Amino acid sequence: MSPPVGSTYATHPSLPEPNACPAQPPPGDRCIGTREQPVMCPAGGLTPEQDAALNAEWWNGLSPQEQSNYLSTYGAEIGAMDGLPSDVRHEANMEVLRQQAADGDQGAQDLLARIEGSRSDPTDPSAHLYLLGYTPQDGRTDAMAIVAISNPDTADNVAVFVPGTGSTVADIGGNIDRMDDLKAQAELIDDEAATSTIVWLGYDAPNNLGAAAGTGPARDGAQALREFTHGLRASHEDDGGANMTVIGHSYGSTVIGHADREGTGGLGADNVIVAGSPGMGVGSADELSIDSGSLWTSMADDDPIRFTPGFIHGTNPVNEGFGGTRIGNDGASGHSGYWNAGSESLRNQGYIVTGNEHMVTTREFR
């Protein structure tokens, strides 16, 4: 068999050995047809929810042998398909990561070691990292990665964290640590529910404050974030799906604002939390798809980003009149202390992630 250029030869332990190349590549843009086979799509194309559901339907309609063949031949493409099972995407993306690490990429090597180390104890799957997305640096954009702590397809609660300016795969370990702390806090609050936390660096974050003054990275990342969150809905093993919270830090909140704008289909989240936000690209919560009662905002008193003028990314979410609820954040300091151990900030996020919003402590808008 002759796989296409870039094939990763990914395999999955529960599938048979591959024995042939699929006749067709995985489905791409379903709204592109031919004169002989026209495709009827609604105006504006498929929504992320519809696209993820069709991806899941396509994968589930394959036989185990066909799944194995696709995974072996088109591993990189399979790893990028929102709506497919997380363990399948993990196996596919790990092969891409291993190749990049073998080529000498230090960031890839560090991430590979972190993921493999998390799986050293097969009896503790709650600590296993899943690589749900990986795109190597291509000369135009930085490398991108999506890393989940435990399997989101089986979790009761899922939290998706979008980091901000300066975030790279090379230093993703710090954000994984933050989400590990949030997962521990959530499971301390509700030890009967399984929680999966995810670092979503599925966009090319701005490298510096100058770049962060623009909306380009947020606009570019918005569609991918929408597709990912709706993909989690489609791949969940429970038809009702998990209780999902999307969390944005710094410029990550700007990405969320663009992704959840009214009229885009939104993120499909149960709650949204933004911390240390320069603005969400909107004037008020009314311009978002999320209900104002499910939007939570946080700003430390000494966070320098509080001085960001409104003409850059819109009204600051902690300002009076924006909407939503400002949560208490004692114990958080500076721009990156919102996940400090033992802080009111971390505890309140844990309440929201576990669906215990009634326990959140609040403070006045500024």
Buried (B, 14 or more C-beta within 10 A) or exposed (E): EEBEEEBBEBBBEEBEEBEEBBEEEBEEEBEEEEEEEEEEBEEEEBBBBBBBBBBBEBBEEBEEBBBBBBBBBBBBBBBBBBBBBBBBBBBBBBBBBBBBBEEEBEBBBBBBEBBEEBEEEEEEEEBBBBBBBBBBBEEEBBBBBBBBBBBBBBBBBBBBBBBBBBBBBBEBBEBBEBBBBBBBBBBEBBEEBBBBBBBBBBBBBBBEEEBBBEBEBBBBBBBBBBBBBBBBBBBBEEEEBBBBBBBBBBBBBBBBBBBBBEEBBBBBBBBBBBBBBBBBBBBBBEBBBBEEEBBBBBBBEEBEBBEBEEEBBBBBBBBEEBBBBBBBBBBBBEBBBBBBEEBBBBBBBBBBBBBBBEEBEEBEBE
